[in-house]
Amino acid sequence: MKNLLKNKYFVIYFAPFLLGTITVLSFAPFNLTFLNFFSFSSLLFLILILKQGTASKYRNKKSNKYFFHLGCSFGFGFFLFGNYWIAIALTHDEEFKNLIILALIFIPLFLSLFFGIITLLIGPLAKRNITFVLLFSIIFSLVEFLRGNLLTGFPWNLISYTWVWSLESVQILSHIGTYAFSLISITFFCSPFLFFAKKVDIKNVIFLTTIIIIFIGNYFYGSYKINNTEFYFEKDIYLKIISPNFSLSQHKSQSEISQLNKLIRISNPEKSKKTIFIWPEGVFYESYLSDIEKYKDLFKDKFSENHLIVLGINSLQKDNELKDHKYFNSLVVLNNQLEVINLYNKINLVPFGEFLPFEKFFSKLGLKKITRGYNSFSSGSDRKLINLTDNFNNKSVLPLICYEIIYSGKIKNKNQLPDVAINISEDAWFGDSIGPHQHFSKAIYRAVEEGIFIARSANKGFSAFISPSGQIEKSLNTRETGNIEVHFPQFFEKTNFSQHGNKIYFLIIFMYIFLFLILRKIETNV
């Protein structure tokens, strides 16, 4: 091992790349959280080695750029194996197959720059002490927050998602949110680094013991919260979540009417039963919203005035005077006459998937967005609650399309009090990869953070009814065809996070900085 630690390429490139890869196994569907104690502590150890210059072959060439390279290597392994499923979306269209390698390599390379920034900032200050662990946690967390919010933001696989298997542990999200829980988790995972020395420092023992007590206490708090929470439902109103299990190839090989008939069979509507049917995103592959009137007789025959259908469809807004057409990815609520009760246009669009950045330039190169059509989707203006009809007691619904569910603190404002959030998605783009598993874990976290029920309908993904405690009341996995029927929930309660959002995260950041300054002063005076 000593010889390896003297090898430049092992310390800066191979070892951190391997650690980043290992870290992926801590997320769904693997959930091997304990690996983070090894990967993050070892990452700090490599940074310390680089700072001390113990690798003799590059002792005299030591430079800050090596810290940046080390972080990028960790990030490249993390994002290459954690986000490879993005490239699978390109396999469904011959036009994009030449871009698969580019997507597989360059997206992780770009995202790895965020980790490179972390180690560039922290590397020159590396020491085997508590203040270094705290500083690393602060910088890592802040850069992760930037990754989740800059430009369109991509807050995927934040470190706290590694706890999704332990609902007791994640109840704290209702108070502090995902970013703050990630900050505390990073500190916990880095703590073994303090014991990589031959001599054990009593301060480090006290520090680790304190963190362990916090996490044990949090676990028991979560257990108490889950076991002592009651929810209420409308006895005469039902939600029915539909999972059709269509492959993307079926959109091309089967007619739209054939798929609609299958969806209706799976929905199994009972005309006397007040029911809101939730179909996934993309069920109308050939038609825009303005075109579906041709199916009016079919819906009128199969559904009744006691039914509403929620589904995803593309919509078109025309301005003939300006000769301007806008395309939207929409969630629409329809009655059995196919009349539009309410419409929501997606706000958070997927770059390259739903819109082409720098479209005028890239379109000249023959590129287009991955989803149907050549024109980019336009972003909706805002996300308002959908109020259902009097027949459904004016119940309120929060609409979320596909990966809009991943944005912690951004899915609703504090004054919105929905009875249920409806999340529709088309996960067939990502095949049998880890993508749908990771996507589903984000829905669980949003339910706990905001204290809301989530009804999720995902084609080729996980369809489920999730309680405000994150419990999966009923579900269908990625390969199952069927429906989930539940009573319509009543609004549960406001959470601290739903009221204050990520302001709580920054408050905890300031507490970390305060603790860092105090401990640093103590260490300086010793």
MARKEKE-103251 format. One line per field, with one value per residue (C-alpha): residue in one letter; chain; y, z, x. Coordinates in steps of 0.5 Angstrom, whole numbers. Last residue first. Layout:
// residues N
code	c(a; ...)
unit	c(A; ...)
north	c(Y; ...)
up	c(Z; ...)
east	c(X; ...)
// end
This chain:
// residues 526
code	c(v; n; t; e; i; k; r; l; i; l; f; l; f; i; y; m; f; i; i; l; f; y; i; k; n; g; h; q; s; f; n; t; k; e; f; f; q; p; f; h; v; e; i; n; g; t; e; r; t; n; l; s; k; e; i; q; g; s; p; s; i; f; a; s; f; g; k; n; a; s; r; a; i; f; i; g; e; e; v; a; r; y; i; a; k; s; f; h; q; h; p; g; i; s; d; g; f; w; a; d; e; s; i; n; i; a; v; d; p; l; q; n; k; n; k; i; k; g; s; y; i; i; e; y; c; i; l; p; l; v; s; k; n; n; f; n; d; t; l; n; i; l; k; r; d; s; g; s; s; f; s; n; y; g; r; t; i; k; k; l; g; l; k; s; f; f; k; e; f; p; l; f; e; g; f; p; v; l; n; i; k; n; y; l; n; i; v; e; l; q; n; n; l; v; v; l; s; n; f; y; k; h; d; k; l; e; n; d; k; q; l; s; n; i; g; l; v; i; l; h; n; e; s; f; k; d; k; f; l; d; k; y; k; e; i; d; s; l; y; s; e; y; f; v; g; e; p; w; i; f; i; t; k; k; s; k; e; p; n; s; i; r; i; l; k; n; l; q; s; i; e; s; q; s; k; h; q; s; l; s; f; n; p; s; i; i; k; l; y; i; d; k; e; f; y; f; e; t; n; n; i; k; y; s; g; y; f; y; n; g; i; f; i; i; i; i; t; t; l; f; i; v; n; k; i; d; v; k; k; a; f; f; l; f; p; s; c; f; f; t; i; s; i; l; s; f; a; y; t; g; i; h; s; l; i; q; v; s; e; l; s; w; v; w; t; y; s; i; l; n; w; p; f; g; t; l; l; n; g; r; l; f; e; v; l; s; f; i; i; s; f; l; l; v; f; t; i; n; r; k; a; l; p; g; i; l; l; t; i; i; g; f; f; l; s; l; f; l; p; i; f; i; l; a; l; i; i; l; n; k; f; e; e; d; h; t; l; a; i; a; i; w; y; n; g; f; l; f; f; g; f; g; f; s; c; g; l; h; f; f; y; k; n; s; k; k; n; r; y; k; s; a; t; g; q; k; l; i; l; i; l; f; l; l; s; s; f; s; f; f; n; l; f; t; l; n; f; p; a; f; s; l; v; t; i; t; g; l; l; f; p; a; f; y; i; v; f; y; k; n; k; l; l; n; k; m)
unit	c(A; A; A; A; A; A; A; A; A; A; A; A; A; A; A; A; A; A; A; A; A; A; A; A; A; A; A; A; A; A; A; A; A; A; A; A; A; A; A; A; A; A; A; A; A; A; A; A; A; A; A; A; A; A; A; A; A; A; A; A; A; A; A; A; A; A; A; A; A; A; A; A; A; A; A; A; A; A; A; A; A; A; A; A; A; A; A; A; A; A; A; A; A; A; A; A; A; A; A; A; A; A; A; A; A; A; A; A; A; A; A; A; A; A; A; A; A; A; A; A; A; A; A; A; A; A; A; A; A; A; A; A; A; A; A; A; A; A; A; A; A; A; A; A; A; A; A; A; A; A; A; A; A; A; A; A; A; A; A; A; A; A; A; A; A; A; A; A; A; A; A; A; A; A; A; A; A; A; A; A; A; A; A; A; A; A; A; A; A; A; A; A; A; A; A; A; A; A; A; A; A; A; A; A; A; A; A; A; A; A; A; A; A; A; A; A; A; A; A; A; A; A; A; A; A; A; A; A; A; A; A; A; A; A; A; A; A; A; A; A; A; A; A; A; A; A; A; A; A; A; A; A; A; A; A; A; A; A; A; A; A; A; A; A; A; A; A; A; A; A; A; A; A; A; A; A; A; A; A; A; A; A; A; A; A; A; A; A; A; A; A; A; A; A; A; A; A; A; A; A; A; A; A; A; A; A; A; A; A; A; A; A; A; A; A; A; A; A; A; A; A; A; A; A; A; A; A; A; A; A; A; A; A; A; A; A; A; A; A; A; A; A; A; A; A; A; A; A; A; A; A; A; A; A; A; A; A; A; A; A; A; A; A; A; A; A; A; A; A; A; A; A; A; A; A; A; A; A; A; A; A; A; A; A; A; A; A; A; A; A; A; A; A; A; A; A; A; A; A; A; A; A; A; A; A; A; A; A; A; A; A; A; A; A; A; A; A; A; A; A; A; A; A; A; A; A; A; A; A; A; A; A; A; A; A; A; A; A; A; A; A; A; A; A; A; A; A; A; A; A; A; A; A; A; A; A; A; A; A; A; A; A; A; A; A; A; A; A; A; A; A; A; A; A; A; A; A; A; A; A; A; A; A; A; A; A; A; A; A; A; A; A; A; A; A; A; A; A; A; A; A; A; A; A; A; A; A; A; A; A; A; A; A; A; A; A; A; A; A; A; A; A; A; A; A; A)
north	c(49; 56; 55; 49; 52; 58; 53; 50; 56; 58; 51; 51; 58; 56; 50; 54; 59; 52; 50; 57; 56; 50; 52; 58; 52; 52; 56; 54; 47; 45; 47; 42; 44; 39; 33; 35; 30; 24; 20; 13; 8; 4; 2; 0; -6; -7; -9; -9; -2; -4; -3; 0; 1; 5; 7; 10; 17; 20; 24; 18; 15; 12; 8; 7; 6; 6; 3; 8; 12; 14; 17; 19; 23; 25; 31; 33; 38; 34; 27; 27; 30; 25; 19; 22; 23; 16; 14; 17; 13; 7; 9; 11; 4; 1; -3; 2; 9; 12; 8; 12; 17; 20; 23; 26; 28; 32; 31; 35; 41; 47; 52; 58; 56; 55; 49; 44; 48; 46; 40; 40; 32; 32; 36; 30; 27; 32; 35; 38; 40; 37; 41; 38; 42; 37; 32; 33; 41; 40; 39; 45; 45; 48; 53; 52; 58; 61; 54; 53; 52; 46; 45; 44; 38; 33; 28; 27; 27; 35; 37; 36; 37; 42; 48; 46; 47; 54; 56; 52; 55; 50; 45; 43; 37; 32; 36; 40; 37; 42; 45; 49; 44; 47; 45; 45; 44; 42; 41; 37; 30; 29; 24; 29; 32; 34; 36; 35; 39; 39; 45; 47; 55; 57; 64; 67; 73; 74; 67; 66; 58; 55; 47; 42; 35; 30; 28; 25; 26; 23; 25; 21; 21; 24; 17; 13; 8; 11; 18; 16; 12; 17; 23; 20; 24; 30; 28; 33; 40; 36; 34; 27; 22; 19; 20; 16; 21; 22; 17; 16; 18; 16; 21; 16; 18; 11; 10; 9; 3; 4; -1; 3; -3; -4; 4; 4; -2; 2; 8; 4; 1; 8; 10; 5; 0; -1; 6; 7; 0; 1; 6; 0; 0; -2; 1; 3; 7; 10; 10; 15; 15; 19; 16; 15; 22; 20; 22; 21; 19; 20; 16; 10; 14; 20; 15; 12; 18; 21; 14; 15; 22; 20; 15; 20; 25; 20; 18; 25; 26; 20; 22; 29; 26; 21; 26; 30; 24; 24; 17; 16; 12; 16; 14; 16; 23; 20; 16; 22; 23; 19; 23; 30; 28; 26; 33; 37; 32; 33; 40; 39; 35; 39; 41; 40; 35; 32; 30; 24; 21; 17; 13; 12; 8; 5; 12; 14; 14; 20; 24; 25; 29; 23; 28; 36; 38; 45; 49; 54; 53; 50; 43; 44; 50; 46; 41; 46; 49; 42; 40; 47; 46; 38; 40; 45; 41; 35; 40; 43; 36; 34; 31; 37; 39; 47; 46; 41; 45; 50; 45; 39; 42; 45; 39; 36; 41; 39; 32; 35; 36; 30; 26; 29; 29; 21; 17; 23; 23; 16; 16; 21; 17; 13; 20; 20; 12; 14; 9; 9; 16; 15; 10; 15; 18; 11; 12; 17; 14; 10; 16; 21; 18; 16; 22; 26; 22; 24; 31; 32; 29; 33; 39; 38; 36; 43; 46; 44; 39; 38; 37; 32; 28; 22; 22; 21; 24; 31; 33; 36; 30; 25; 30; 30; 22; 21; 26; 21; 15; 18; 19; 13; 8; 12; 12; 4; 4; 7; 0; 2; -2; 0; 6; 10; 7; 3; 10; 11; 5; 9; 15; 11; 8; 15; 17; 11; 12; 19; 23; 18; 12; 17; 20; 13; 14; 12; 5; 4; 5; 0)
up	c(44; 42; 35; 36; 41; 35; 30; 34; 35; 28; 26; 31; 28; 21; 22; 25; 19; 15; 20; 18; 11; 11; 15; 9; 5; 6; 11; 11; 8; 12; 18; 16; 15; 16; 13; 7; 6; 2; -3; -2; -5; -12; -15; -22; -26; -30; -27; -30; -26; -19; -17; -10; -5; 2; 1; 7; 6; 13; 9; 5; -1; -7; -12; -19; -20; -27; -33; -34; -28; -24; -17; -12; -7; 0; 3; 9; 5; 7; 8; 1; -2; 0; -2; -9; -10; -8; -14; -19; -16; -17; -24; -26; -24; -31; -33; -39; -38; -43; -40; -34; -37; -31; -27; -20; -17; -10; -5; -1; -3; 2; -2; 2; 3; -4; -8; -11; -10; -3; -6; -13; -15; -16; -23; -25; -29; -28; -22; -21; -13; -13; -9; -7; -9; -6; -12; -15; -14; -19; -17; -15; -19; -15; -18; -21; -25; -32; -36; -40; -47; -51; -56; -63; -67; -65; -60; -54; -55; -57; -64; -67; -74; -73; -75; -70; -65; -66; -66; -60; -56; -50; -54; -50; -47; -47; -49; -42; -38; -37; -30; -31; -34; -36; -32; -35; -31; -33; -40; -43; -45; -44; -39; -35; -36; -32; -36; -34; -40; -44; -48; -55; -57; -64; -66; -73; -69; -72; -71; -64; -63; -56; -57; -52; -51; -46; -39; -35; -30; -32; -28; -26; -23; -30; -33; -36; -41; -46; -46; -46; -53; -56; -54; -58; -64; -59; -58; -63; -59; -53; -58; -61; -63; -57; -52; -46; -45; -38; -33; -32; -26; -25; -20; -18; -15; -16; -20; -27; -25; -29; -30; -31; -34; -39; -40; -41; -46; -50; -50; -53; -58; -60; -60; -66; -64; -67; -66; -59; -57; -58; -52; -48; -45; -37; -37; -29; -27; -20; -18; -13; -10; -7; -2; 4; 4; 8; 14; 17; 23; 26; 32; 30; 24; 29; 34; 29; 27; 34; 35; 29; 30; 37; 34; 29; 34; 39; 33; 32; 39; 40; 34; 37; 43; 40; 36; 42; 46; 40; 38; 36; 30; 26; 21; 27; 24; 17; 21; 22; 14; 14; 20; 17; 10; 13; 17; 10; 7; 12; 11; 3; 4; 9; 16; 19; 15; 13; 20; 18; 14; 19; 21; 14; 13; 6; 3; 7; 1; -1; 4; -1; -6; -12; -17; -15; -23; -23; -29; -29; -22; -17; -15; -17; -13; -7; -8; -8; -1; 2; 0; 2; 9; 10; 8; 13; 18; 17; 17; 23; 27; 25; 20; 16; 9; 8; 1; -1; 1; -5; -10; -7; -8; -14; -17; -14; -18; -24; -24; -27; -34; -34; -32; -38; -43; -42; -43; -47; -52; -52; -54; -59; -65; -63; -63; -70; -69; -63; -57; -55; -53; -47; -45; -44; -38; -35; -34; -28; -22; -26; -30; -24; -18; -22; -26; -19; -16; -21; -22; -14; -15; -21; -18; -12; -17; -20; -13; -15; -12; -18; -13; -9; -15; -15; -8; -6; 1; -1; 5; 1; -3; 3; 6; 0; -1; 7; 5; 0; 4; 9; 4; 1; 7; 11; 5; 4; 10; 6; 2; -1; -7; -11; -9; -7; -3; -9; -12; -7; -10; -16; -13; -9; -15; -19; -12; -13; -20; -21; -16; -11; -16; -22; -17; -14; -7; -4; -8; -5; 2; 0)
east	c(-6; -8; -9; -13; -18; -19; -20; -25; -29; -29; -31; -37; -39; -38; -43; -48; -48; -49; -55; -58; -57; -61; -66; -67; -68; -75; -79; -86; -85; -79; -82; -88; -95; -100; -104; -109; -114; -113; -117; -118; -114; -113; -107; -107; -104; -98; -91; -84; -82; -85; -92; -94; -98; -98; -90; -89; -85; -88; -93; -95; -93; -98; -94; -92; -85; -82; -84; -89; -90; -96; -94; -99; -96; -99; -96; -92; -87; -80; -83; -87; -81; -76; -80; -81; -73; -73; -77; -72; -66; -70; -72; -65; -62; -62; -68; -69; -68; -73; -78; -79; -85; -87; -93; -93; -99; -99; -104; -109; -105; -104; -100; -98; -91; -90; -89; -84; -78; -75; -72; -72; -73; -80; -80; -76; -83; -89; -91; -98; -100; -108; -113; -120; -126; -131; -130; -137; -135; -130; -122; -118; -111; -105; -101; -94; -92; -90; -90; -83; -83; -82; -76; -79; -76; -82; -82; -77; -69; -69; -66; -59; -58; -52; -56; -61; -55; -54; -61; -62; -57; -60; -65; -71; -75; -69; -63; -64; -70; -75; -77; -84; -88; -95; -101; -108; -115; -122; -121; -127; -125; -133; -131; -128; -120; -115; -108; -101; -97; -91; -91; -90; -91; -92; -91; -93; -94; -101; -103; -101; -101; -101; -99; -100; -96; -100; -99; -105; -111; -117; -124; -129; -136; -139; -138; -132; -132; -137; -136; -128; -129; -134; -129; -123; -123; -123; -116; -113; -112; -108; -103; -104; -99; -95; -101; -99; -93; -93; -97; -105; -108; -115; -119; -125; -132; -135; -142; -139; -134; -127; -123; -116; -112; -118; -118; -110; -111; -116; -112; -106; -110; -112; -105; -103; -98; -91; -88; -91; -90; -82; -82; -84; -91; -92; -99; -98; -105; -106; -113; -115; -122; -127; -133; -129; -125; -118; -115; -108; -105; -98; -96; -92; -88; -86; -84; -79; -77; -75; -72; -67; -66; -63; -59; -56; -55; -51; -47; -45; -43; -39; -35; -33; -32; -27; -24; -23; -20; -14; -12; -5; -3; -7; -13; -18; -20; -22; -27; -31; -32; -39; -42; -40; -43; -49; -50; -49; -54; -59; -58; -59; -65; -70; -69; -75; -79; -73; -72; -76; -71; -68; -74; -75; -69; -68; -68; -61; -57; -61; -57; -51; -55; -56; -59; -60; -59; -60; -63; -58; -55; -59; -58; -50; -50; -53; -48; -42; -45; -45; -38; -35; -39; -37; -30; -29; -32; -28; -22; -24; -24; -17; -12; -10; -12; -12; -9; -14; -20; -21; -19; -22; -29; -28; -26; -32; -36; -32; -34; -41; -38; -34; -40; -44; -38; -37; -44; -47; -41; -41; -48; -48; -48; -54; -58; -61; -63; -68; -69; -61; -61; -65; -60; -55; -58; -58; -50; -52; -49; -43; -40; -43; -39; -33; -32; -33; -28; -23; -25; -24; -16; -15; -17; -12; -7; -8; -6; 1; 6; 11; 17; 14; 11; 15; 16; 8; 9; 7; 4; -2; -3; -3; -8; -13; -12; -14; -20; -22; -21; -26; -31; -30; -30; -36; -40; -39; -44; -50; -50; -57; -56; -63; -62; -56; -50; -47; -46; -40; -36; -35; -33; -28; -25; -24; -21; -16; -14; -13; -9; -7; -6; -3; 2; 5; 8; 1; 2; 8; 6; 0)
// end
